[in-house]
Amino acid sequence: MEEKSTEHDQNLRFGDSLNEQISKVHYWLMKAEPESRIVKGIDVKFSIDDLANMPNGVSQWDGVRNYEARNNMKNGMKIKDKVITCYIGISKILKISAFNMYKLQVLFYHSNCKTPGIAGLAEIVKEAYPDYTAFDESHPYYDPKSNKDNPKWFMVDVKFVRKFNRLITLKELQAHKDDGLKGMALLSRGRLSIQPVKKEHYDFILELEKKI
C-alpha cells in the first residue's frame, strides 16, 4: 500500500525552485501490481505484459492517490519546457521563446507481489491530466473530494518500450545499496509509487540486467 502524505507536507516539499529542478529529471521508477487484487469487483493488477498488450502499447497511469507521487507526475514529468530568453537592447527588450524537449524513460517496477523488482522499460508519452477514475463512484480509486471542476488527482500516459530479459529483483537491488545504487530513492523510500531516478542509477540497472 502506498504511503500517505498531506497537502501541507507537499507545499513544504515542493517549492518553486524544486519544481524547476525536478522538471529536469529524465528517468523515473513507476510501480504497478502484477498479481490479481480485486477492489470493488475490479482486478487492479497491471504488469509489464499488460502494458505491452495495450493498443499501441500505451496506457493511462491512473489510480495514484498519494500527494508526493501525484506531484512527481504533475510537476516533474514534463515532455517540454518553455524557455524565455530576454535580450536588452538600446531601446527595447526582445523576448525569445523556445522549448526544451525531454525523453522521459521509466523503470517499470512490479510491486506488492511475491517477487518484487524491475521488469522492464517504458516511457512517458503524455503529460499529466486529470485522473477521471477519481470521479467514478464505481471505480476502485474513487475519491469524493475530487471532481471535474477541481480535480485533485492526475495521471500520465505511459508507453511500453521493452521487457527485461530477466526480473531484477528488489533483493538484488538492495545488494548494491552501498555501491552502484547508493542513494537510490527506491532503497530508502521504498513505498513511494513514483520516484525520480538518477541517470547513474538507471545506467547501473541496465548493466545489472546483462548479468546472469
PAVO-70951 format. One record per residue (C-alpha): x, y, z; residue in one letter; residue number from 1. Coordinates in nm, 2 decimals. Example, Ala and Ser with C-alpha at 12.3 -4.5 7.8 and 13.67 -1.06 7.14 Angstrom:
residues 2
+--------+--------+--------+---+-----+
!      X !      Y !      Z ! r !   k !
+--------+--------+--------+---+-----+
!   1.23 !  -0.45 !   0.78 ! A !   1 !
!   1.37 !  -0.11 !   0.71 ! S !   2 !
+--------+--------+--------+---+-----+
***
This chain:
residues 212
+--------+--------+--------+---+-----+
!      X !      Y !      Z ! r !   k !
+--------+--------+--------+---+-----+
!   0.00 !   0.00 !   0.00 ! M !   1 !
!   0.12 !   0.35 !  -0.09 ! E !   2 !
!   0.24 !   0.58 !   0.19 ! E !   3 !
!   0.01 !   0.87 !   0.27 ! K !   4 !
!   0.11 !   1.24 !   0.28 ! S !   5 !
!  -0.08 !   1.56 !   0.33 ! T !   6 !
!  -0.12 !   1.86 !   0.10 ! E !   7 !
!   0.05 !   2.07 !   0.36 ! H !   8 !
!   0.35 !   1.84 !   0.36 ! D !   9 !
!   0.38 !   1.87 !  -0.01 ! Q !  10 !
!   0.36 !   2.25 !   0.00 ! N !  11 !
!   0.67 !   2.24 !   0.21 ! L !  12 !
!   0.85 !   1.99 !  -0.01 ! R !  13 !
!   0.76 !   2.12 !  -0.35 ! F !  14 !
!   0.85 !   2.49 !  -0.37 ! G !  15 !
!   0.90 !   2.68 !  -0.69 ! D !  16 !
!   1.28 !   2.61 !  -0.70 ! S !  17 !
!   1.22 !   2.24 !  -0.66 ! L !  18 !
!   0.96 !   2.24 !  -0.94 ! N !  19 !
!   1.22 !   2.38 !  -1.17 ! E !  20 !
!   1.48 !   2.12 !  -1.06 ! Q !  21 !
!   1.25 !   1.82 !  -1.08 ! I !  22 !
!   1.14 !   1.91 !  -1.43 ! S !  23 !
!   1.49 !   1.83 !  -1.55 ! K !  24 !
!   1.48 !   1.46 !  -1.43 ! V !  25 !
!   1.47 !   1.23 !  -1.73 ! H !  26 !
!   1.44 !   0.90 !  -1.55 ! Y !  27 !
!   1.17 !   0.76 !  -1.33 ! W !  28 !
!   1.06 !   0.45 !  -1.15 ! L !  29 !
!   0.69 !   0.36 !  -1.15 ! M !  30 !
!   0.53 !   0.08 !  -0.95 ! K !  31 !
!   0.24 !  -0.14 !  -1.05 ! A !  32 !
!   0.09 !  -0.46 !  -0.91 ! E !  33 !
!   0.14 !  -0.76 !  -1.14 ! P !  34 !
!  -0.07 !  -1.00 !  -0.94 ! E !  35 !
!  -0.45 !  -1.00 !  -0.92 ! S !  36 !
!  -0.61 !  -0.79 !  -0.64 ! R !  37 !
!  -0.99 !  -0.74 !  -0.65 ! I !  38 !
!  -1.12 !  -0.40 !  -0.54 ! V !  39 !
!  -1.50 !  -0.32 !  -0.58 ! K !  40 !
!  -1.52 !  -0.62 !  -0.81 ! G !  41 !
!  -1.24 !  -0.49 !  -1.04 ! I !  42 !
!  -0.90 !  -0.65 !  -1.08 ! D !  43 !
!  -0.64 !  -0.37 !  -1.03 ! V !  44 !
!  -0.34 !  -0.57 !  -1.14 ! K !  45 !
!  -0.12 !  -0.42 !  -1.41 ! F !  46 !
!   0.21 !  -0.59 !  -1.52 ! S !  47 !
!   0.47 !  -0.51 !  -1.78 ! I !  48 !
!   0.29 !  -0.77 !  -2.00 ! D !  49 !
!  -0.04 !  -0.59 !  -1.96 ! D !  50 !
!   0.12 !  -0.27 !  -2.08 ! L !  51 !
!   0.27 !  -0.44 !  -2.38 ! A !  52 !
!  -0.07 !  -0.58 !  -2.47 ! N !  53 !
!  -0.25 !  -0.24 !  -2.46 ! M !  54 !
!  -0.33 !  -0.08 !  -2.80 ! P !  55 !
!   0.00 !   0.06 !  -2.94 ! N !  56 !
!   0.15 !  -0.04 !  -2.60 ! G !  57 !
!   0.01 !   0.28 !  -2.44 ! V !  58 !
!  -0.19 !   0.31 !  -2.12 ! S !  59 !
!  -0.30 !   0.58 !  -1.88 ! Q !  60 !
!  -0.14 !   0.55 !  -1.54 ! W !  61 !
!  -0.44 !   0.61 !  -1.32 ! D !  62 !
!  -0.51 !   0.54 !  -0.95 ! G !  63 !
!  -0.23 !   0.74 !  -0.79 ! V !  64 !
!  -0.36 !   0.86 !  -0.46 ! R !  65 !
!  -0.05 !   0.99 !  -0.29 ! N !  66 !
!   0.03 !   1.36 !  -0.29 ! Y !  67 !
!   0.41 !   1.32 !  -0.35 ! E !  68 !
!   0.36 !   1.07 !  -0.63 ! A !  69 !
!   0.10 !   1.29 !  -0.79 ! R !  70 !
!   0.33 !   1.59 !  -0.77 ! N !  71 !
!   0.61 !   1.39 !  -0.93 ! N !  72 !
!   0.38 !   1.33 !  -1.22 ! M !  73 !
!   0.22 !   1.67 !  -1.24 ! K !  74 !
!   0.53 !   1.89 !  -1.18 ! N !  75 !
!   0.81 !   1.66 !  -1.28 ! G !  76 !
!   0.71 !   1.47 !  -1.59 ! M !  77 !
!   0.75 !   1.74 !  -1.84 ! K !  78 !
!   0.80 !   1.64 !  -2.20 ! I !  79 !
!   0.87 !   2.00 !  -2.30 ! K !  80 !
!   0.95 !   2.32 !  -2.11 ! D !  81 !
!   0.91 !   2.67 !  -2.24 ! K !  82 !
!   1.22 !   2.88 !  -2.21 ! V !  83 !
!   1.20 !   3.26 !  -2.25 ! I !  84 !
!   1.53 !   3.44 !  -2.31 ! T !  85 !
!   1.54 !   3.82 !  -2.28 ! C !  86 !
!   1.79 !   4.05 !  -2.47 ! Y !  87 !
!   1.81 !   4.41 !  -2.36 ! I !  88 !
!   1.88 !   4.64 !  -2.64 ! G !  89 !
!   1.92 !   5.02 !  -2.66 ! I !  90 !
!   1.55 !   5.09 !  -2.70 ! S !  91 !
!   1.36 !   4.77 !  -2.61 ! K !  92 !
!   1.37 !   4.43 !  -2.46 ! I !  93 !
!   1.35 !   4.14 !  -2.70 ! L !  94 !
!   1.20 !   3.81 !  -2.57 ! K !  95 !
!   1.27 !   3.49 !  -2.75 ! I !  96 !
!   1.07 !   3.18 !  -2.66 ! S !  97 !
!   1.18 !   2.82 !  -2.71 ! A !  98 !
!   1.11 !   2.47 !  -2.58 ! F !  99 !
!   1.34 !   2.22 !  -2.42 ! N ! 100 !
!   1.22 !   1.87 !  -2.52 ! M ! 101 !
!   1.27 !   1.57 !  -2.28 ! Y ! 102 !
!   1.25 !   1.20 !  -2.33 ! K ! 103 !
!   1.12 !   1.06 !  -2.01 ! L ! 104 !
!   1.22 !   0.70 !  -1.95 ! Q ! 105 !
!   1.07 !   0.47 !  -1.69 ! V ! 106 !
!   1.18 !   0.17 !  -1.49 ! L ! 107 !
!   0.86 !  -0.04 !  -1.47 ! F ! 108 !
!   0.86 !  -0.19 !  -1.12 ! Y ! 109 !
!   0.65 !  -0.49 !  -1.01 ! H ! 110 !
!   0.53 !  -0.42 !  -0.65 ! S ! 111 !
!   0.32 !  -0.58 !  -0.38 ! N ! 112 !
!   0.39 !  -0.93 !  -0.52 ! C ! 113 !
!   0.58 !  -1.24 !  -0.43 ! K ! 114 !
!   0.90 !  -1.13 !  -0.60 ! T ! 115 !
!   0.91 !  -0.75 !  -0.64 ! P ! 116 !
!   1.16 !  -0.60 !  -0.89 ! G ! 117 !
!   1.22 !  -0.41 !  -1.21 ! I ! 118 !
!   1.05 !  -0.59 !  -1.50 ! A ! 119 !
!   1.12 !  -0.36 !  -1.80 ! G ! 120 !
!   1.12 !  -0.02 !  -1.95 ! L ! 121 !
!   0.85 !   0.23 !  -2.06 ! A ! 122 !
!   0.84 !   0.60 !  -2.14 ! E ! 123 !
!   0.60 !   0.89 !  -2.07 ! I ! 124 !
!   0.42 !   1.00 !  -2.39 ! V ! 125 !
!   0.16 !   1.24 !  -2.24 ! K ! 126 !
!   0.20 !   1.49 !  -1.96 ! E ! 127 !
!  -0.03 !   1.49 !  -1.65 ! A ! 128 !
!  -0.40 !   1.54 !  -1.70 ! Y ! 129 !
!  -0.70 !   1.49 !  -1.46 ! P ! 130 !
!  -0.75 !   1.13 !  -1.34 ! D ! 131 !
!  -1.11 !   1.08 !  -1.42 ! Y ! 132 !
!  -1.13 !   0.75 !  -1.24 ! T ! 133 !
!  -1.15 !   0.96 !  -0.92 ! A ! 134 !
!  -1.49 !   1.09 !  -1.03 ! F ! 135 !
!  -1.64 !   0.74 !  -1.08 ! D ! 136 !
!  -1.81 !   0.61 !  -0.77 ! E ! 137 !
!  -1.79 !   0.25 !  -0.90 ! S ! 138 !
!  -1.41 !   0.27 !  -0.96 ! H ! 139 !
!  -1.17 !   0.13 !  -0.70 ! P ! 140 !
!  -0.99 !   0.46 !  -0.68 ! Y ! 141 !
!  -1.29 !   0.69 !  -0.65 ! Y ! 142 !
!  -1.23 !   1.00 !  -0.44 ! D ! 143 !
!  -1.54 !   1.21 !  -0.35 ! P ! 144 !
!  -1.32 !   1.51 !  -0.28 ! K ! 145 !
!  -1.21 !   1.52 !  -0.65 ! S ! 146 !
!  -1.44 !   1.65 !  -0.92 ! N ! 147 !
!  -1.42 !   1.77 !  -1.28 ! K ! 148 !
!  -1.42 !   2.13 !  -1.19 ! D ! 149 !
!  -1.15 !   2.09 !  -0.93 ! N ! 150 !
!  -0.95 !   1.77 !  -1.00 ! P ! 151 !
!  -0.74 !   1.65 !  -0.71 ! K ! 152 !
!  -0.56 !   1.37 !  -0.89 ! W ! 153 !
!  -0.38 !   1.34 !  -1.21 ! F ! 154 !
!  -0.23 !   1.07 !  -1.44 ! M ! 155 !
!   0.01 !   1.04 !  -1.74 ! V ! 156 !
!   0.02 !   0.82 !  -2.04 ! D ! 157 !
!   0.29 !   0.55 !  -2.05 ! V ! 158 !
!   0.42 !   0.35 !  -2.34 ! K ! 159 !
!   0.58 !   0.01 !  -2.34 ! F ! 160 !
!   0.94 !   0.00 !  -2.45 ! V ! 161 !
!   1.07 !  -0.35 !  -2.37 ! R ! 162 !
!   1.05 !  -0.62 !  -2.11 ! K ! 163 !
!   1.38 !  -0.70 !  -1.94 ! F ! 164 !
!   1.55 !  -1.04 !  -2.02 ! N ! 165 !
!   1.50 !  -1.12 !  -1.65 ! R ! 166 !
!   1.34 !  -0.96 !  -1.35 ! L ! 167 !
!   1.59 !  -0.75 !  -1.15 ! I ! 168 !
!   1.46 !  -0.83 !  -0.80 ! T ! 169 !
!   1.45 !  -0.60 !  -0.51 ! L ! 170 !
!   1.68 !  -0.83 !  -0.32 ! K ! 171 !
!   1.94 !  -0.79 !  -0.60 ! E ! 172 !
!   1.90 !  -0.41 !  -0.60 ! L ! 173 !
!   1.94 !  -0.40 !  -0.22 ! Q ! 174 !
!   2.27 !  -0.58 !  -0.26 ! A ! 175 !
!   2.41 !  -0.26 !  -0.43 ! H ! 176 !
!   2.27 !   0.00 !  -0.19 ! K ! 177 !
!   2.62 !   0.08 !  -0.08 ! D ! 178 !
!   2.79 !   0.09 !  -0.42 ! D ! 179 !
!   2.63 !   0.14 !  -0.76 ! G ! 180 !
!   2.28 !   0.22 !  -0.63 ! L ! 181 !
!   2.38 !   0.43 !  -0.33 ! K ! 182 !
!   2.12 !   0.69 !  -0.25 ! G ! 183 !
!   1.86 !   0.55 !  -0.48 ! M ! 184 !
!   1.51 !   0.65 !  -0.37 ! A ! 185 !
!   1.37 !   0.30 !  -0.41 ! L ! 186 !
!   1.61 !   0.17 !  -0.14 ! L ! 187 !
!   1.54 !   0.45 !   0.11 ! S ! 188 !
!   1.18 !   0.55 !   0.04 ! R ! 189 !
!   1.06 !   0.21 !  -0.10 ! G ! 190 !
!   0.68 !   0.26 !  -0.06 ! R ! 191 !
!   0.65 !   0.57 !  -0.29 ! L ! 192 !
!   0.50 !   0.45 !  -0.62 ! S ! 193 !
!   0.65 !   0.72 !  -0.85 ! I ! 194 !
!   1.01 !   0.82 !  -0.79 ! Q ! 195 !
!   1.28 !   1.01 !  -0.98 ! P ! 196 !
!   1.59 !   0.81 !  -1.07 ! V ! 197 !
!   1.94 !   0.94 !  -1.12 ! K ! 198 !
!   2.10 !   0.87 !  -1.45 ! K ! 199 !
!   2.39 !   0.68 !  -1.29 ! E ! 200 !
!   2.14 !   0.45 !  -1.11 ! H ! 201 !
!   1.94 !   0.40 !  -1.43 ! Y ! 202 !
!   2.26 !   0.31 !  -1.63 ! D ! 203 !
!   2.37 !   0.08 !  -1.35 ! F ! 204 !
!   2.04 !  -0.11 !  -1.35 ! I ! 205 !
!   2.07 !  -0.16 !  -1.73 ! L ! 206 !
!   2.41 !  -0.32 !  -1.67 ! E ! 207 !
!   2.27 !  -0.54 !  -1.40 ! L ! 208 !
!   2.02 !  -0.68 !  -1.65 ! E ! 209 !
!   2.31 !  -0.83 !  -1.85 ! K ! 210 !
!   2.43 !  -1.03 !  -1.56 ! K ! 211 !
!   2.31 !  -1.39 !  -1.51 ! I ! 212 !
+--------+--------+--------+---+-----+
***
